[in-house]
Amino acid sequence: MALNVLHFKHQGRAQWGVVRQGIVTPIPGEFHTTAEFLRANRIETLASLNDPTLHEAEVELLSPVTRNQQFVCQGANYRQHMIESGVNPDAKNFNMIFTKATSCIVPADSELIRPRGVRFLDYEIELGLVLSRDITSRQSVSDANLHEYVAGAVIVNDYSARDVQIPQMQFYKGKSFRTFGPVGPYLCLLEKQDFPLLRSLELVLKVNGEVRQSDSTRNLVFGPPVTLSELSGIQDLHSGDLLSTGTPSGCALSIPSPAKQKIGALLPERKKWEIFMKVQAGRSQYLKAGDVVESRIASADGRIDLGVQRNRVVDEPA
């Protein structure tokens, strides 16, 4: 059965604990990284813990993915988001991969800092998968053996400065500002029988209580087995590394239709981006100081519930 664990600080000490209905059972031992924690603990052992407990409200959240781990991301990976992004899902036949700086990883309840000069700050709720083992050679990952590679799941928000990412064609720069990668609150550890549920999780993101994104992982285009198989032929991956699997439609970003993009390609570069920036300036959906973003991922039956992530937007001090 799926089991939620928490990385937290209590009385000045970083710890890990099992979470059940708001009650935290600390896990014995010190584990400084996600990899150390996963290598030292089996879900069967953790499920049997009955040590003294803490109330979740008493502890300070930490990210369940530590900053020494890789942060690998998929882009345009839900069909409707492809369409929203001006991509023909029936023509795109490649898996878009990029990375974020690990210094953007923060706890799930952190403030989201809008950097000076960034006008178009966007949200992207995503299902994150945390690897259970090192991968140093090409692998054939399938639904049948996915449990051998993935330890569990987390909520990720891939916050993005669109006025950096799009005109500069810089995914890394536009998505790697500090605080742009909250993770958690929970790492949901999975047993073999839980993995089919990953194909039907519901993702919902709200801004100030208004639903902006709502979709199911059944609409992922390139699923985890395909993606991990491909990545294994490119790079080394390690226990505790994070794969963020893409966001549904509903982002603030407005991309011109393919027809308008063809017309835009005929314009001088400066004029094209002037038009783009003018269109984005008319989008009230972009985040501003004081906004509260709330993200939740769970299965319909509640067997997997990754908790709720809340981020309040603040402007970077002058």
C-alpha positions as CSV (number, residue, x, y, z in Angstrom):
1,M,0.0,0.0,0.0
2,A,1.3,3.5,-0.9
3,L,2.9,5.3,2.1
4,N,3.5,9.1,2.5
5,V,6.8,10.2,4.0
6,L,7.8,13.7,5.0
7,H,11.2,15.4,5.1
8,F,11.0,18.0,7.9
9,K,12.8,20.0,10.5
10,H,11.9,19.7,14.2
11,Q,13.8,21.4,17.1
12,G,16.5,22.4,14.6
13,R,17.1,18.8,13.3
14,A,16.3,17.6,9.8
15,Q,14.4,14.3,9.9
16,W,12.2,12.0,7.9
17,G,8.9,10.6,9.0
18,V,5.9,8.5,8.0
19,V,2.7,10.6,7.7
20,R,-0.8,9.3,8.5
21,Q,-3.8,11.7,8.8
22,G,-1.7,14.6,9.9
23,I,0.4,12.6,12.4
24,V,4.1,12.1,11.8
25,T,6.1,9.1,13.0
26,P,9.8,10.0,12.9
27,I,12.0,7.5,11.1
28,P,15.1,6.4,13.0
29,G,18.5,7.5,11.5
30,E,20.0,10.5,9.8
31,F,19.7,10.7,6.0
32,H,21.1,13.9,4.4
33,T,19.9,13.2,0.9
34,T,17.0,11.6,-0.8
35,A,19.2,8.9,-2.1
36,E,20.5,8.0,1.3
37,F,17.0,7.8,2.7
38,L,15.7,5.6,-0.1
39,R,18.7,3.2,0.0
40,A,18.3,2.8,3.8
41,N,14.6,2.3,4.1
42,R,12.1,-0.2,2.7
43,I,8.4,0.6,2.5
44,E,7.5,-2.6,4.4
45,T,9.7,-1.6,7.4
46,L,8.4,2.0,7.4
47,A,4.8,0.8,7.3
48,S,5.3,-1.0,10.6
49,L,6.7,1.9,12.6
50,N,4.8,2.9,15.7
51,D,7.3,5.2,17.5
52,P,6.3,8.4,19.3
53,T,4.5,10.8,17.0
54,L,4.3,14.5,16.2
55,H,1.5,16.6,14.7
56,E,2.3,17.7,11.2
57,A,1.5,21.3,12.2
58,E,4.4,21.2,14.6
59,V,7.2,20.6,12.0
60,E,8.8,22.7,9.3
61,L,8.6,21.3,5.8
62,L,11.6,20.4,3.8
63,S,11.7,19.2,0.2
64,P,11.6,15.4,0.0
65,V,13.9,15.8,-3.0
66,T,17.3,17.2,-1.9
67,R,19.3,19.7,-3.9
68,N,22.0,17.2,-4.8
69,Q,19.6,15.2,-7.0
70,Q,19.1,15.8,-10.7
71,F,15.9,17.7,-11.8
72,V,14.9,16.5,-15.2
73,C,11.7,17.7,-16.9
74,Q,9.4,16.8,-19.8
75,G,7.7,19.6,-21.8
76,A,4.4,19.6,-23.8
77,N,3.5,16.2,-22.6
78,Y,-0.3,16.5,-22.3
79,R,-2.4,16.5,-25.5
80,Q,-4.4,19.6,-24.7
81,H,-1.3,21.4,-23.4
82,M,0.4,20.7,-26.8
83,I,-2.6,22.2,-28.6
84,E,-2.5,25.2,-26.2
85,S,1.2,25.6,-26.9
86,G,0.7,25.7,-30.7
87,V,2.0,22.2,-31.2
88,N,0.1,19.6,-33.3
89,P,0.0,16.5,-31.1
90,D,-0.5,14.2,-34.1
91,A,2.7,15.5,-35.7
92,K,5.0,15.9,-32.7
93,N,6.8,12.6,-32.3
94,F,9.6,13.5,-29.9
95,N,9.9,13.7,-26.2
96,M,10.8,17.2,-25.1
97,I,13.4,17.1,-22.3
98,F,15.0,19.9,-20.3
99,T,16.5,20.4,-16.8
100,K,16.0,22.9,-14.0
101,A,18.7,24.2,-11.7
102,T,18.5,22.2,-8.4
103,S,18.9,25.5,-6.5
104,C,15.2,26.2,-7.4
105,I,14.1,23.3,-5.3
106,V,12.2,24.5,-2.2
107,P,9.7,23.1,0.3
108,A,6.1,22.8,-0.7
109,D,4.9,25.7,1.4
110,S,7.6,28.2,0.3
111,E,6.9,31.7,-0.9
112,L,7.3,32.0,-4.7
113,I,9.6,35.0,-5.4
114,R,8.8,36.8,-8.6
115,P,12.3,38.1,-9.8
116,R,12.8,41.7,-10.6
117,G,12.0,42.5,-14.2
118,V,9.9,39.4,-14.7
119,R,6.4,40.4,-15.8
120,F,4.9,37.0,-16.9
121,L,5.2,34.5,-14.1
122,D,3.4,31.3,-14.9
123,Y,2.4,28.1,-13.0
124,E,2.7,24.5,-14.1
125,I,1.4,21.7,-11.8
126,E,3.3,18.4,-12.6
127,L,3.5,14.8,-11.3
128,G,7.1,14.2,-10.2
129,L,8.6,10.7,-10.0
130,V,11.5,9.9,-7.8
131,L,13.9,7.2,-8.9
132,S,14.7,4.3,-6.7
133,R,18.0,3.1,-8.3
134,D,20.9,4.2,-10.4
135,I,20.6,3.9,-14.1
136,T,24.0,3.9,-15.9
137,S,23.2,2.0,-19.1
138,R,20.4,1.7,-21.6
139,Q,17.3,0.1,-20.1
140,S,14.0,-1.3,-21.4
141,V,11.5,0.1,-18.9
142,S,7.9,-1.0,-19.2
143,D,4.7,-0.8,-17.2
144,A,5.5,-4.3,-15.9
145,N,8.9,-3.3,-14.4
146,L,8.5,0.4,-13.7
147,H,8.4,-0.4,-10.0
148,E,12.0,-1.5,-10.2
149,Y,13.1,2.1,-11.2
150,V,10.7,4.4,-9.4
151,A,10.4,4.8,-5.6
152,G,7.5,7.1,-5.5
153,A,5.7,10.3,-6.5
154,V,5.6,14.0,-5.5
155,I,3.9,17.2,-6.5
156,V,6.1,19.6,-8.5
157,N,5.3,23.1,-9.7
158,D,7.4,24.1,-12.7
159,Y,7.1,27.9,-12.3
160,S,8.3,29.8,-15.3
161,A,9.2,33.3,-16.3
162,R,7.7,33.3,-19.8
163,D,9.3,36.6,-20.8
164,V,12.7,34.9,-20.4
165,Q,11.8,31.4,-21.5
166,I,10.0,32.2,-24.8
167,P,11.7,35.2,-26.4
168,Q,15.2,34.1,-25.4
169,M,14.4,30.4,-26.1
170,Q,15.9,29.6,-22.7
171,F,14.0,26.9,-20.8
172,Y,16.8,26.6,-18.3
173,K,17.0,30.3,-17.5
174,G,13.3,30.9,-17.6
175,K,12.5,28.0,-15.2
176,S,15.4,28.0,-12.8
177,F,15.1,31.1,-10.7
178,R,15.3,30.4,-7.0
179,T,11.9,29.1,-5.6
180,F,10.7,28.1,-9.1
181,G,10.7,24.4,-8.1
182,P,8.6,23.6,-5.0
183,V,8.5,19.8,-4.3
184,G,6.2,17.9,-1.9
185,P,4.8,18.1,0.7
186,Y,5.0,14.3,0.6
187,L,7.0,11.7,-1.1
188,C,4.5,8.9,-1.7
189,L,6.4,5.6,-1.7
190,L,4.8,3.0,-3.9
191,E,4.6,-0.8,-3.9
192,K,4.3,-2.8,-7.0
193,Q,0.5,-3.0,-6.9
194,D,0.2,0.8,-6.6
195,F,1.9,1.6,-10.0
196,P,-1.3,1.2,-12.2
197,L,-2.7,4.2,-10.2
198,L,0.0,6.4,-11.7
199,R,-1.9,6.3,-15.0
200,S,-5.1,7.8,-13.5
201,L,-4.1,10.5,-11.1
202,E,-6.1,13.7,-11.0
203,L,-4.1,17.0,-11.1
204,V,-5.8,20.3,-10.0
205,L,-4.2,23.7,-9.7
206,K,-6.0,26.7,-8.3
207,V,-5.0,30.4,-8.1
208,N,-6.8,32.3,-5.3
209,G,-9.4,29.5,-5.2
210,E,-10.1,29.5,-9.0
211,V,-9.4,26.3,-10.9
212,R,-6.8,27.0,-13.6
213,Q,-5.6,23.5,-14.5
214,S,-7.4,20.2,-14.2
215,D,-6.5,16.9,-16.0
216,S,-5.6,13.3,-15.5
217,T,-2.3,11.5,-16.0
218,R,-4.2,9.2,-18.4
219,N,-3.6,12.0,-20.9
220,L,0.2,11.9,-20.7
221,V,1.6,11.5,-24.2
222,F,5.0,10.1,-23.3
223,G,4.6,8.0,-20.1
224,P,7.2,7.2,-17.5
225,P,8.4,3.9,-19.0
226,V,9.0,5.4,-22.5
227,T,10.7,8.4,-21.0
228,L,13.0,6.5,-18.7
229,S,13.9,4.1,-21.5
230,E,14.9,7.0,-23.7
231,L,16.8,8.9,-20.9
232,S,18.7,5.7,-20.0
233,G,20.2,5.8,-23.5
234,I,21.4,9.4,-23.0
235,Q,22.6,10.0,-19.5
236,D,23.2,8.5,-16.1
237,L,20.4,8.8,-13.5
238,H,20.6,8.1,-9.8
239,S,18.5,7.1,-6.9
240,G,16.6,10.1,-5.6
241,D,16.7,12.0,-8.9
242,L,13.5,13.7,-9.9
243,L,11.6,13.3,-13.2
244,S,8.9,15.9,-13.7
245,T,6.4,14.6,-16.3
246,G,4.9,17.8,-17.8
247,T,1.9,20.0,-17.2
248,P,-1.8,20.0,-18.4
249,S,-3.4,22.8,-20.3
250,G,-4.6,26.0,-18.5
251,C,-1.3,27.9,-18.1
252,A,-1.3,31.7,-18.3
253,L,0.9,31.6,-21.4
254,S,-0.9,32.4,-24.7
255,I,0.9,30.9,-27.8
256,P,-0.2,32.0,-31.3
257,S,-1.9,29.4,-33.5
258,P,0.2,27.6,-36.1
259,A,-1.2,29.9,-38.8
260,K,-0.3,33.0,-36.9
261,Q,3.2,31.6,-36.2
262,K,3.7,31.2,-39.9
263,I,2.8,34.9,-40.4
264,G,5.0,35.9,-37.5
265,A,7.9,34.1,-39.0
266,L,7.8,36.6,-41.9
267,L,8.1,39.6,-39.5
268,P,11.3,41.2,-38.4
269,E,12.5,39.5,-35.2
270,R,12.1,42.6,-33.1
271,K,8.5,43.2,-34.3
272,K,7.5,39.5,-33.7
273,W,8.5,39.7,-30.1
274,E,6.9,43.1,-29.6
275,I,3.6,41.5,-30.6
276,F,4.2,38.5,-28.4
277,M,4.9,40.7,-25.3
278,K,1.8,42.8,-26.0
279,V,-0.4,39.8,-26.2
280,Q,1.0,38.4,-22.9
281,A,0.5,41.8,-21.2
282,G,-3.2,41.4,-21.8
283,R,-3.3,38.0,-20.0
284,S,-4.6,38.6,-16.4
285,Q,-3.8,35.0,-15.6
286,Y,-0.1,35.7,-14.9
287,L,0.8,35.6,-11.3
288,K,1.3,38.7,-9.2
289,A,2.3,39.5,-5.6
290,G,-0.3,38.3,-3.2
291,D,-1.6,35.5,-5.3
292,V,-1.9,32.0,-3.7
293,V,-1.3,28.9,-5.9
294,E,-2.7,25.7,-4.6
295,S,-1.8,22.3,-6.2
296,R,-3.1,18.9,-5.5
297,I,-2.6,15.4,-7.0
298,A,-4.5,12.3,-5.9
299,S,-6.2,9.2,-7.2
300,A,-10.0,9.2,-7.3
301,D,-10.1,6.5,-4.6
302,G,-7.7,8.3,-2.3
303,R,-5.2,5.4,-2.3
304,I,-2.6,7.9,-3.6
305,D,-2.8,11.4,-2.2
306,L,0.3,13.6,-2.6
307,G,-1.0,16.3,-0.3
308,V,-1.5,20.0,-1.1
309,Q,1.1,22.4,-2.1
310,R,0.6,26.2,-1.4
311,N,2.8,29.0,-2.6
312,R,2.2,32.7,-2.0
313,V,3.7,35.0,-4.6
314,V,5.9,37.8,-3.4
315,D,8.0,40.3,-5.4
316,E,11.8,40.2,-5.1
317,P,12.9,43.0,-2.9
318,A,14.3,46.0,-4.7
